Amino acid sequence: MMRNLNRRIGLEQEFFIVNAEGIIVDRADELLQGCHHLAQTQGRNPKNFAPEFVKSMVEINTEPAYSVAALANHYLRNLQILLMAAKQMGLRLYPLSQYPLHLSPTIRDAPNYHLQARTVGYDRFLDAGRCIGTHLHLELAEGTVDPRVGVSYQVSPEARAEAVNLYNLATAMDAAVIALSRACPFYEGKVFGLAARTVHYRGNETFGWEGVYTHLPEVGALRPYADTVEHLVEQQFERYYAWLAAMDLAGVERTASLSRKATQFLNAGGSLLKSAWNPVRLNGHGTIELRQTDGNYPDVILSIAALVYSAADRVRREKLIVRPAAGVHTFEVKDQQLLVPDFAYLNGELLYAAVTEGVKQAQVKTYLDSLLQFAIGAERDEKTADQAAESAYLERLRTTIRADNSENTYQTTEARLLEQFAPATAELTRETGLALVRTACDQLEAQVDALLHQLELPLAGNDSGEGSHAKSAYRD
């Protein structure tokens, strides 16, 4: 039997496009044309290379994969095609969470983007174009997600329970993913001192973080755990009605006879699930989608993917019920339950710690230790090749993100860059910022080459017979 009860994992990752000097350029459409051509010649799926809402970003997607090893295969092959196409045009890809210098994104002229901008405010919406992230997808049983109501009532009770448990697991991992994936320490030319993408995208009125969704937490912030599948469905409609109310407040007409833009938005699959930009959400492709991960280097992305997938595997395999409990600050297995921090602590004190001090903060470290131990716990005596590869990524998480084993601490991309490029003042000079960008581009390219070599993959080509007619990747 395949791992994870025949469930798959997928990912999407965004990248900024820069020129040889490291300056942002709005050349996504040209680059994507090159990617599509190369993908076809190499037997890959051209649909895995997609535009984003600003013209200086592109996105790659993977085919859904039954293991982290297979995910790495898809991911690295597609990423290599993106890098090859960029090189042919004299361009490079910058992978980290924010461009370190000032950036004025150019929004595409598409109705759904303009509707979002009008609803949250154009200046606020531009913050989303200054940040890039990575989304992980955990597949649910076929037919579980119904775009009309959220969770189908036609699937088995086991499938519905699985959806609730994985939704709650993904929610419980929110602060961990934020803390581990922190990538760029600079925002708009300044040392920011916080997890900038989380602050400027998610926002938080309680903590005074001004972001895209500060005043629309139902739509863009972490939502509470779901007590039951009915509660999970209720959350989908609460969020949807909050979005419609925000549209009304912003003067965006949404009746079919008035606003073409709003009508198109409402006609896009009913939009119950499409009006969600939360860190954890149901996706119409039939997945639980985790959207907290910063844009980062491949080794960090794959290590976090292994952590998430392994934790989900254990919950499924051991039939654990994920249950938040007051006073619990870590991941604890007890009596067929995985006890996790309650929402008040998770989305309050722990979130604040993850966004401010991050992995250095004692509560965050203890919480991360428990999650890592849970993910690698109860390992089998004998492992398949895929399981061995997954363990290798978890070990990399333990040894490379935990840089100082003597103190048993974690390390992040953000911390390493701050050590290397710390400015003399709060302002980052243009020269230093561009040097950081070029260094990150170098690191991206070097890691892709090294990881491909480790996997003993050819430089390009097909794998497992999955080419342009493969099932489409998970994507917004």
C-alpha positions in Angstrom: 0.0 0.0 0.0 1.3 3.5 -0.8 2.1 5.9 1.9 -0.3 8.4 3.4 -3.3 6.3 2.5 -2.8 7.1 -1.2 -2.7 10.8 -0.4 -0.4 13.2 -2.2 1.4 16.4 -1.5 2.1 19.3 -3.9 3.6 22.8 -3.7 3.5 26.2 -5.4 6.4 28.6 -5.1 6.7 32.2 -6.2 9.8 34.0 -7.5 10.8 37.6 -8.2 12.4 38.2 -11.7 15.6 40.3 -11.7 18.2 41.3 -14.2 21.9 40.4 -14.0 22.5 43.3 -11.6 19.7 42.2 -9.3 17.1 44.9 -10.3 13.4 43.8 -10.4 12.0 43.6 -13.9 8.4 43.2 -15.2 9.1 40.5 -17.7 7.0 37.6 -16.4 5.1 37.1 -19.7 8.2 36.7 -21.7 9.8 34.4 -19.2 6.7 32.2 -19.1 6.7 31.9 -22.9 10.3 30.6 -22.6 9.3 28.2 -19.8 6.4 26.8 -21.7 8.6 26.2 -24.8 11.3 24.5 -22.7 8.7 22.4 -20.8 7.2 21.0 -24.0 10.6 20.1 -25.4 11.5 18.3 -22.1 8.2 16.5 -21.7 7.1 18.6 -18.7 3.7 20.1 -18.1 3.7 23.8 -19.3 0.8 24.6 -17.0 3.2 24.2 -14.1 4.7 27.6 -15.0 2.2 30.4 -14.2 1.8 34.2 -13.9 1.2 35.9 -10.6 -0.8 39.1 -10.0 2.2 41.4 -10.5 4.4 41.4 -13.6 7.6 40.9 -11.7 6.7 37.5 -10.3 6.3 34.0 -11.7 5.1 30.8 -10.0 6.1 27.2 -10.4 3.9 24.3 -9.4 4.5 20.6 -9.0 2.5 17.6 -10.0 0.8 16.0 -7.0 3.3 13.5 -5.6 2.9 10.4 -3.3 6.2 11.1 -1.4 8.6 13.9 -0.6 11.2 12.3 -2.8 8.8 12.4 -5.8 7.8 16.0 -4.9 11.5 17.0 -4.9 11.8 15.4 -8.3 9.0 17.4 -9.8 10.0 20.6 -8.0 13.6 20.6 -8.9 13.0 19.7 -12.6 10.5 22.5 -13.0 12.7 24.9 -11.1 15.6 24.0 -13.4 13.5 24.7 -16.4 12.5 28.1 -15.0 16.2 28.9 -14.3 17.2 27.8 -17.8 14.6 29.9 -19.5 15.6 32.9 -17.4 19.3 32.4 -18.3 18.5 32.4 -22.0 16.9 35.9 -21.5 19.7 37.3 -19.3 17.5 37.1 -16.2 17.7 35.5 -12.8 15.3 34.4 -10.1 15.3 35.8 -6.6 13.6 33.3 -4.2 13.4 35.0 -0.8 10.3 36.3 1.0 10.8 40.0 0.2 12.9 42.0 -2.3 15.3 43.9 0.1 15.1 47.3 -1.6 12.1 49.6 -2.5 9.7 48.0 -4.9 6.6 49.4 -6.7 4.8 46.4 -8.1 2.9 46.6 -11.4 -0.5 44.8 -11.0 -1.9 42.9 -13.9 -5.0 44.4 -15.6 -7.3 41.6 -14.6 -10.8 42.0 -13.0 -10.3 39.8 -10.0 -7.1 41.6 -9.0 -8.6 45.0 -9.3 -11.6 43.9 -7.3 -9.4 42.7 -4.5 -7.4 45.9 -4.6 -10.5 48.0 -4.4 -11.9 46.0 -1.5 -8.8 46.1 0.7 -7.4 49.3 -0.7 -4.8 49.7 -3.5 -1.9 50.9 -1.3 -2.5 48.0 1.1 -2.9 45.5 -1.7 0.5 46.4 -3.1 2.1 44.9 0.0 1.1 41.5 -1.4 3.2 42.3 -4.5 6.2 43.0 -2.4 6.2 39.5 -0.8 6.6 36.0 -2.2 5.6 32.7 -0.6 5.3 29.0 -0.9 2.1 27.0 -0.6 1.9 23.3 0.4 -1.0 21.1 -0.4 -2.1 18.0 1.6 -4.5 15.9 -0.4 -7.8 14.8 1.1 -9.9 11.8 0.1 -11.5 12.2 -3.4 -14.7 14.2 -3.3 -14.1 15.6 0.2 -13.9 19.3 -0.8 -17.1 20.7 -2.4 -16.6 24.2 -3.8 -20.3 25.0 -3.1 -20.3 24.2 0.6 -16.7 23.6 1.6 -16.9 19.9 2.8 -19.1 17.5 1.0 -21.7 15.6 3.0 -21.7 12.8 0.4 -18.3 11.4 1.4 -17.7 8.9 4.2 -17.5 9.9 7.9 -13.9 8.8 7.8 -13.1 11.3 5.0 -14.8 14.1 6.7 -13.0 13.4 10.0 -9.7 13.3 8.1 -10.5 16.8 6.7 -11.1 18.2 10.2 -8.0 16.5 11.7 -5.7 17.7 8.9 -7.1 21.2 8.9 -6.5 21.4 12.7 -3.0 19.9 12.3 -2.1 22.5 9.6 -3.5 25.2 11.9 -1.4 24.0 14.8 1.7 24.1 12.7 1.2 27.8 11.8 3.8 29.4 14.1 6.3 26.6 13.3 6.2 27.2 9.6 6.4 31.0 10.0 9.5 30.7 12.3 11.3 28.1 10.3 10.8 29.7 6.9 11.8 33.3 7.7 13.9 34.3 4.8 14.8 38.0 4.1 15.5 40.3 7.0 15.0 43.5 5.0 11.8 45.2 3.7 11.7 48.3 1.5 15.4 49.0 2.2 15.2 48.7 6.0 16.1 46.1 8.7 12.6 45.1 9.6 13.2 43.0 12.7 10.0 40.9 12.2 8.8 38.2 9.9 8.0 40.8 7.2 5.9 38.7 4.9 3.6 37.5 7.7 3.3 41.1 9.0 2.7 42.8 5.6 0.5 40.1 4.1 -1.5 38.7 7.0 -1.4 41.8 9.3 -2.8 41.8 12.8 -4.8 44.5 14.4 -4.1 43.3 18.0 -0.3 43.5 17.5 -0.5 46.7 15.3 0.8 44.9 12.2 -0.4 46.7 9.1 -0.9 44.3 6.3 -3.2 43.4 3.4 -5.8 41.7 5.6 -5.4 43.5 8.9 -9.0 44.7 8.9 -10.3 41.5 7.2 -9.0 38.7 9.5 -11.9 36.4 8.4 -10.4 36.5 4.9 -6.7 36.6 5.5 -5.7 35.6 9.0 -5.5 32.2 10.7 -8.9 30.9 11.6 -9.8 28.9 14.7 -9.6 25.2 14.9 -12.7 23.3 13.6 -14.5 21.4 16.3 -16.5 19.4 13.8 -17.0 19.2 10.1 -20.1 21.4 10.5 -18.0 24.0 12.2 -15.5 23.9 9.3 -18.3 24.5 6.8 -19.6 27.4 8.9 -16.2 29.0 8.8 -16.2 28.9 5.0 -19.5 30.8 4.8 -18.6 33.2 7.6 -15.5 34.2 5.6 -17.4 34.4 2.4 -20.0 36.8 3.8 -17.3 38.9 5.5 -15.7 39.3 2.0 -19.0 40.3 0.4 -19.6 42.8 3.2 -16.2 44.2 2.6 -16.9 44.6 -1.1 -20.1 46.4 -0.2 -18.3 48.7 2.2 -15.7 49.5 -0.4 -18.5 50.4 -2.9 -17.8 47.4 -5.1 -21.2 46.5 -6.6 -21.8 42.8 -6.9 -25.3 42.4 -8.5 -25.3 40.7 -11.9 -26.9 43.8 -13.5 -24.4 46.3 -12.3 -20.7 45.4 -11.9 -19.0 43.3 -14.6 -15.9 42.8 -12.5 -17.8 41.7 -9.4 -20.0 39.5 -11.4 -17.0 37.7 -12.9 -15.6 37.3 -9.5 -18.8 35.8 -8.2 -19.1 33.5 -11.2 -15.6 32.1 -10.7 -16.6 28.8 -9.3 -19.1 30.2 -6.9 -16.2 31.9 -5.0 -16.9 30.3 -1.7 -13.4 28.9 -1.6 -11.9 31.5 -3.9 -12.5 34.4 -1.5 -10.0 32.9 1.0 -6.4 34.0 1.5 -6.0 32.5 4.9 -2.8 30.8 6.0 -4.7 27.5 6.2 -7.6 27.0 3.9 -9.6 24.4 1.9 -8.7 24.4 -1.7 -11.1 23.5 -4.5 -8.5 21.0 -5.9 -9.3 18.8 -2.9 -6.6 19.8 -0.5 -5.8 21.4 2.8 -3.5 24.3 1.7 -0.8 25.7 3.9 0.2 29.2 2.8 2.5 30.4 5.6 5.9 29.4 4.2 8.1 32.3 3.1 9.8 32.1 -0.3 13.1 30.4 0.5 15.8 28.2 -0.8 15.0 24.7 -2.1 16.6 22.9 0.9 14.4 24.8 3.3 11.3 24.4 1.2 11.8 20.6 0.9 12.7 20.2 4.6 9.4 22.0 5.6 7.5 19.9 3.1 8.9 16.8 4.7 8.0 18.1 8.2 4.4 18.8 7.1 3.9 15.6 5.1 5.5 13.4 7.9 3.3 14.9 10.5 0.2 14.4 8.4 1.3 10.8 7.7 1.5 10.0 11.3 -1.9 11.5 12.1 -3.4 9.4 9.3 -1.5 6.2 10.0 -2.1 6.2 13.7 -5.7 7.5 13.4 -5.0 10.3 15.8 -7.6 13.0 16.7 -6.0 16.4 16.6 -7.3 18.2 19.7 -6.4 21.7 21.0 -6.1 21.8 24.7 -5.8 24.7 27.2 -2.4 24.9 28.8 -0.8 22.7 26.1 2.1 24.5 24.4 3.6 21.7 22.4 2.6 18.6 20.3 1.8 15.8 22.7 0.4 12.3 21.8 -2.0 10.9 24.5 -4.7 8.3 24.3 -5.1 8.3 20.5 -5.1 12.1 20.5 -2.6 14.6 19.3 -2.9 17.4 21.8 -1.9 20.8 20.3 -1.8 24.4 21.7 -5.2 26.0 22.0 -6.1 28.8 19.6 -5.8 31.7 22.0 -2.1 30.8 22.7 -1.3 29.7 19.2 -2.7 32.8 17.5 -1.6 35.1 20.3 1.5 34.7 22.4 3.1 32.0 20.2 2.3 33.9 16.9 3.8 37.0 18.4 6.9 35.2 19.5 7.4 33.5 16.1 7.1 36.8 14.2 9.3 38.8 16.6 12.2 36.7 18.1 11.4 33.6 16.1 13.3 30.4 16.6 15.5 32.0 19.3 12.6 32.5 21.6 12.3 29.7 24.2 8.6 29.0 23.8 9.0 28.8 20.0 12.0 26.5 20.3 10.2 24.1 22.7 7.2 24.0 20.4 9.4 23.4 17.3 11.2 20.6 19.1 8.0 18.8 19.9 6.7 19.1 16.3 9.9 17.8 14.9 9.9 14.9 17.4 6.3 14.1 16.5 7.0 14.1 12.8 10.0 11.7 13.1 8.5 9.7 15.9 7.3 6.1 15.7 9.5 5.4 12.7 9.4 1.9 11.2 12.2 -0.6 11.4 12.4 -0.9 7.7 12.0 2.0 5.3 11.2 2.3 1.6 13.4 4.4 -0.6 10.9 7.2 -0.4 10.7 7.0 3.3 14.5 7.1 3.6 14.6 10.2 1.4 11.9 11.8 3.6 13.9 11.1 6.7 16.9 12.6 5.0 15.1 15.9 4.6 13.9 15.8 8.2 17.5 15.2 9.3 18.6 18.2 7.2 16.0 20.2 9.0 17.5 19.0 12.3 21.1 19.6 11.3 21.2 22.6 9.0 18.3 24.7 10.4 19.7 23.7 13.8 23.0 25.3 13.1 24.5 25.2 16.6 24.0 21.7 18.0 26.0 22.6 21.1 23.2 24.9 22.1 20.5 22.9 20.4 19.2 26.0 18.6 17.6 26.6 15.2 19.0 28.8 12.4 17.2 30.4 9.5 17.9 31.9 6.2 17.0 35.3 7.6 19.5 35.1 10.4 22.3 34.0 8.1 21.7 36.9 5.7 21.5 39.4 8.5 24.9 38.3 9.7 26.3 38.6 6.1 24.7 41.8 5.1 24.0 43.7 8.3 24.1 47.4 7.5 25.9 50.0 9.6 22.6 51.9 9.9 18.9 51.0 9.8 18.9 51.7 6.0 20.2 49.2 3.5 22.3 50.8 0.8 21.4 50.0 -2.8 24.8 48.4 -3.4 24.4 46.1 -0.4 20.8 45.3 -1.3 21.7 44.3 -4.9 24.6 42.3 -3.6 22.2 40.4 -1.4 19.9 39.7 -4.3 22.7 38.4 -6.5 24.0 36.2 -3.6 20.5 34.7 -3.2 20.2 34.0 -6.9 23.6 32.3 -6.8 22.5 30.2 -3.8 19.3 29.2 -5.6 21.1 28.0 -8.7 23.8 26.2 -6.7 21.2 24.4 -4.6 19.2 23.2 -7.6 22.3 21.8 -9.2 23.4 20.1 -5.9 20.0 18.7 -5.1 19.6 17.3 -8.6 23.0 15.7 -8.3 22.1 14.1 -5.0 18.9 12.7 -6.4 20.9 11.4 -9.4 18.5 13.1 -11.8 19.4 14.0 -15.4 19.5 17.8 -16.0 16.1 17.7 -17.6 13.6 15.3 -18.9 10.5 13.3 -18.0 10.0 11.1 -14.9 7.4 8.5 -14.1 5.9 9.0 -17.5 4.3 12.3 -16.4 4.4 14.9 -19.1 2.2 17.5 -20.6 -0.9 15.4 -20.1 -0.4 14.7 -16.4 -3.1 15.7 -14.0 -2.8 19.4 -13.3 -0.9 20.7 -10.3 -2.5 22.2 -7.3 -2.8 25.9 -7.9 -5.0 28.9 -6.9 
